[in-house]
């Protein structure tokens, strides 16, 4: 089996055509004030703790449940930052590429190393082809993430992203 | 305590002035045929399994003991590739930034997630300032790596690197 096939077995993918321009999708992903409103499926919410959009820069988000209770920290760093094209980040490494501490095996949350690779490209009519790939270290964790609702969660966020851009950035 | 101080607690650093030019040190680190001869402290040896010098590209090395027996695989990917300046790689992520499988807690080898950040800069007289930083996920693993001989091992490799360049690249 080739490496690509192996990688694909550990990958979840959301692919969408978004009815907003590529540069605004990029802006909403990479600007502190514009990411918080849509990044987490409502009625959950998110706050930026630390965000330094460059390879090795911190991408630390705090999520809250509908009652306002903090969920476990969501810390990591950026890997690739290619404006209007590609944004990658991981929880396997923290700020400065420091390997993240071991995860808690008993956690019920999304508490496993995870890499996200988001690609953006222009489509005719001011639309964006939007592909979000999630990479996992093994099949069990990939399936757990799938069952937790990867498609639904990332899909809701994509809808919120489009609505936010139309209301606030256009 | 600031994040930087926390990070430093988990870091091992080798700093050297090398008596060879910066661009040749870069070449020896990033070229398949030129990395194998010096990368592993002799009488151990190393072979490149896969090497694609770009962010997310594989950096997979196979080490052998003096009898020619294979050591556990040494797989990872590049994080930063800035010619003649900075080369970073990690074992926490594999090719394509895929999170690496869990390590074997019972291993006696260097079997833990590890990030290396190597910086190179020109010094007068065709010399190179060479700094190799090793980042660990916790203090226990940092200390284990220190006791395994990080300074001695990376120091021997730096000596071998200089000798190889003088004999073969100058």
Interface residues (C-beta under 8 A of the other chain):
Chain A: X3 X7 X10 X55 X56 X58 X79 X80 X88 X90 X92 X93 X95 X96 X97 X98 X99 X100 X101 X102 X112 X113 X114 X115 X117 X135 X136 X137 X138
Chain B: X3 X7 X10 X55 X56 X58 X79 X80 X88 X90 X92 X93 X95 X96 X97 X98 X99 X100 X101 X102 X112 X113 X114 X115 X117 X135 X136 X137 X138
